Amino acid sequence: MKEATVWPGILAGIVAAMLTAAPVAAQKKYDLGASDTEIKIGQTMPYSGPASSYGTIGQSMAAYFEKINAEGGVNGRKIKFISYDDAFSPPKTVEQTRKLVESDEVLFVAASLGTAPNVAVQKYLNSRKVPQLLVASGATRWSDPKNFPWTMGWQPSYQAEGAALARYSLSARPGAKIGILYQNDDSGKDYVKGFKAGLGEAIRQIVAETSYEVTDPTVDSQVVALKTAGADVFFLHANPRFTAQAIRRAYELNWRPATIIASVGASVGTALAPAGLEKSIGSVTAAYLKDPTDKMWENDKAYLDWLAFMKQWYPRGSLTDGSNVYGYSLAQTIVLVLKKCGDDLTRENVMKQAASLKDVELPMLLPGIRINTSSEDFFPIEDMRLARFDGTSWVLMNDPDGKP
């Protein structure tokens, strides 16, 4: 048998190519919080305190990550999700966030809830170059990549939503007398700023404007003041607990204004049901996620998949609380970003991949609404649709003027 001949120059070239290619193929990059087997993600969430109704967001996210881990994880790595209670108290948020970064050594912080709590740690996380990813708040400051390159929002901005709701109210009741109740923090001020911008010259139609603190026991006196001022349109920005109180109190006073409810307080399960569903009939809100109480989705595959997820992985979670759709969708976004990172699990690459999402269609986003980000745009979701409450669920309207 004739032996094959390999010329020395060719052999040297083959060996050199192998030596060059091998490290590239096997190259992995990790920052603190990532390894061959694990990805650590941190979060603060109000599991107690005045905003505890939102705690289910963290629990639904934890359940989704548990599901992902059971299916093999992300690129072969299991997610270790560390979610601490901050009771919606900024000083507590600072304490818990420092623990996540300095003791738990998470790769990044994701979907921590609340405007004031996240403001309290924004500079700290950016100074440490730790991603503050997909903040669970619609404050405009989460899309400021020039000054805060490590902070990114997720949901539509409160200002944009407020403006859209104001335009609807003018269309529905051009000569309305408007009363406003809002939470006295950056989130409430953002909503009011957007609402006033949407009113334009009609801002003079605001007859009363009042606020509440999250530590207040009730908003009864504020609702009385708005009724006394003669308002016939009620713009209500509040968390679910205070939304329920405001709706109930207005009904008790026999005050029947056209009610416009900010999306953050529009959950059927945690706001409208406790107030009494019949008291909110005709109210309008803005939406970007499928409402689990809306019968139009009862045969929708995405809804059925969410329902199956809830029953298997989060059976104690409410099927009428939109916050569980919110948490599920947030977790899906995080998993998508991690998949895009591949084996480069550095904090810099996490932000790079989060800032390069193109036309992402999450299952529970409303049809036509997509996630898009860039190095200049840190608001992944920017579109919303109006919906009217029919006594059972939020029913989508077909156009911006609110016509059915």
Disulfide bonds with the S-S distance in Angstrom:
none
